[in-house]
Amino acid sequence: QVQLVESGGGLVQPGGSLRLSCAASGSIFSINVMGWYRRAPGKERELVASITRGGATSYADSVKGRFTISRDNTKNTLYLQMNILKPEDTAVYYCNAQFVIWGQGTQVTVSS
């Protein structure tokens, strides 16, 4: 099975932007659903956004209009463009494939 490696996290001020990437070790063409999850300190892991092989997307209410998920099957990479970041977006962000394959996570910290 493929392995997933996230990158792009970091420290950003409120209102700023980050773009997360999730590189797969193999083809993601046949993977129906891929998604981004996050776990904030002291909270349960939650689904942030998901995308199907056909390009249908779904977002948590808390990020709608600010985050955009996309996938490039030719590069075997999943993306999460995060704009207008808020302190409550601070979390470890995880990439997921077909609900069973997880990356190691990347830290996003939104603070002034």
C-alpha positions as CSV (number, residue, x, y, z in Angstrom):
1,Q,0.0,0.0,0.0
2,V,1.1,3.6,-0.5
3,Q,2.8,5.6,2.2
4,L,1.9,9.3,2.8
5,V,4.2,12.1,3.8
6,E,2.9,15.6,4.7
7,S,4.8,18.8,4.4
8,G,4.2,22.5,4.4
9,G,3.2,23.1,8.0
10,G,4.7,25.9,10.1
11,L,4.1,29.0,12.1
12,V,1.9,31.7,10.6
13,Q,0.2,34.8,11.8
14,P,-3.6,35.1,12.0
15,G,-5.0,36.0,8.6
16,G,-2.1,34.3,6.9
17,S,-1.9,31.3,4.5
18,L,-0.3,28.0,4.2
19,R,-0.3,25.2,1.7
20,L,0.0,21.6,2.9
21,S,1.1,18.9,0.6
22,C,0.8,15.1,1.0
23,A,3.1,13.1,-1.3
24,A,2.2,9.4,-1.9
25,S,4.8,6.8,-2.5
26,G,2.7,5.3,-5.2
27,S,-0.2,6.0,-7.5
28,I,-3.3,7.6,-6.0
29,F,-5.3,7.4,-9.2
30,S,-7.4,4.5,-7.9
31,I,-7.9,5.8,-4.4
32,N,-11.5,6.9,-4.2
33,V,-11.4,9.2,-1.2
34,M,-8.5,11.2,0.2
35,G,-8.8,13.7,3.0
36,W,-7.2,16.0,5.5
37,Y,-7.8,15.6,9.2
38,R,-6.5,17.6,12.2
39,R,-6.1,17.1,15.9
40,A,-5.9,20.1,18.1
41,P,-4.4,19.9,21.6
42,G,-6.9,18.3,24.0
43,K,-9.4,17.6,21.2
44,E,-10.5,14.7,19.1
45,R,-9.3,14.3,15.6
46,E,-11.7,15.8,13.1
47,L,-12.2,15.7,9.4
48,V,-11.2,19.0,7.7
49,A,-11.8,18.2,4.0
50,S,-12.1,15.3,1.7
51,I,-12.0,14.8,-2.1
52,T,-13.1,11.9,-4.3
53,R,-11.3,10.5,-7.3
54,G,-13.9,12.4,-9.4
55,G,-13.1,15.7,-7.7
56,A,-16.1,16.0,-5.4
57,T,-15.2,17.9,-2.3
58,S,-16.5,18.2,1.3
59,Y,-15.5,20.6,4.1
60,A,-16.0,21.0,7.8
61,D,-18.2,24.0,8.5
62,S,-15.4,25.6,10.4
63,V,-13.2,25.9,7.3
64,K,-15.7,26.4,4.5
65,G,-14.7,29.4,2.3
66,R,-11.2,29.5,3.7
67,F,-9.6,26.1,2.9
68,T,-9.4,24.3,-0.5
69,I,-8.6,20.7,-1.0
70,S,-7.2,19.4,-4.3
71,R,-5.4,16.4,-5.7
72,D,-3.0,15.9,-8.6
73,N,-3.1,12.3,-9.7
74,T,-0.2,12.8,-12.1
75,K,2.0,13.9,-9.2
76,N,0.4,11.5,-6.7
77,T,-0.1,14.5,-4.3
78,L,-2.9,15.8,-2.2
79,Y,-3.0,19.5,-1.2
80,L,-4.7,21.7,1.3
81,Q,-4.7,25.4,0.6
82,M,-5.4,27.2,3.9
83,N,-6.3,30.9,3.8
84,I,-7.4,33.4,6.5
85,L,-6.0,31.2,9.1
86,K,-7.2,31.6,12.7
87,P,-5.6,30.6,16.0
88,E,-8.3,27.8,16.3
89,D,-6.8,26.2,13.2
90,T,-3.7,25.3,15.2
91,A,-3.4,21.5,15.1
92,V,-1.4,18.6,13.7
93,Y,-2.8,18.0,10.2
94,Y,-2.9,14.5,8.8
95,C,-3.3,13.2,5.3
96,N,-5.5,10.2,4.8
97,A,-6.2,7.8,2.0
98,Q,-9.3,5.6,1.8
99,F,-9.9,6.0,5.6
100,V,-7.1,3.5,6.4
101,I,-3.7,5.0,5.4
102,W,-2.3,7.9,7.4
103,G,0.6,10.2,7.1
104,Q,2.8,11.2,10.1
105,G,1.3,14.6,10.4
106,T,2.5,18.2,10.1
107,Q,2.2,20.9,12.7
108,V,0.3,24.1,11.9
109,T,0.5,26.9,14.4
110,V,-1.4,30.1,14.0
111,S,-0.2,32.7,16.4
112,S,0.9,36.3,16.5
